[in-house]
Structures are given as structure tokens and as C-alpha cells.
Amino acid sequence: MMLKRDLLLAAIITGSVLALPVANINGFCIPRREFIDRDVLLEIARGKAYADAIEHFEIGQIQTPKRPYKKYESRAEFNLTNPDCCQFSTYGAAGMSFSLFDRLRGMGLTFIKATYVDKNWNSGDLTRTVYFAVDNCGEFWDGIDQPL
């Protein structure tokens, strides 16, 4: 009788220890006890891409009479110009991928690739691509160690 109880206790402990990594690999957000909707992640990524477009515009651009600033006037204009800017990607910038350890910890759900028209070119509109790493709870980070 004692052996059965010990085996049952061992099975419960083993199941508990294995449940968290299995849930993390499957993309479950343990603190919120839910899966994050993928459409919500894409909408957040659109906002982050718009913020990147504005930030990229403000950094290092020199305005001259021959090269006036061009930027998005609003998020609505950004969305209209870039309706499909964001898509899920298996890899991040330079082929980066999540390690098994990242996935077990819930740090690596997916990458989102955002490609948008960078209006700051007089020779025509060029595109800029940025990658966002997303954890299981929908938190965006740079794929290395910095939250966005």
C-alpha cells in the first residue's frame, strides 16, 4: 500500500514538473492562463512598426531644400499604405531563431516580420524591414534581451 502511494506521489510530481514546459512550448501564457490571439499580436506589431517608422524618420535624417522630410501623418495613413506590413515568421533578423531553452521558458512564441514603406527617400519609396520577437504572453522584445 505504501509503494502505491509513493508511486502516485511521484507521478503527480513528475506530471507537475513536465506540465509547465509542455504548456510553454505550445504557446500557453501561464501567468494569464490563456493563449494570446494571433490577430491581436499582428495589431500590436502594426503599432510597433508605425512607431519604428516615426523613430527611424526622426533619427539621422538631414533636411535640405532638395531632400525634404517625408513621413506618415498618422497611423491611419501608415495602415493604408502598408495593409499587410506584418506577418508571422519562423526566423528573426539575420536568420535568428529561438533556442529550445527559450521555448521551454515561454520566451519564444514567434517572430513577426514587419515590412513597411519608408517614405524618407526622394528616389522613390523604399521598404524597411524590422523583426519583433514575441513571448507566450504577447510581450514584444528584440529577440536578444531587450523589451520593446
Protein Blocks (a to p, Z undefined) as FASTA:
>chain_A
ZZmmmmmmmmmmmmmmmmmmmmmmnopafklopacdfklmmmmmmmmmmmmmmmmmmgop
acdfklccdddfbfklmmmmmmmlpccdfbdeehiacdfklmmnopambccddddddfkb
fkbpcdddddddddfkopacehlmpcZZ
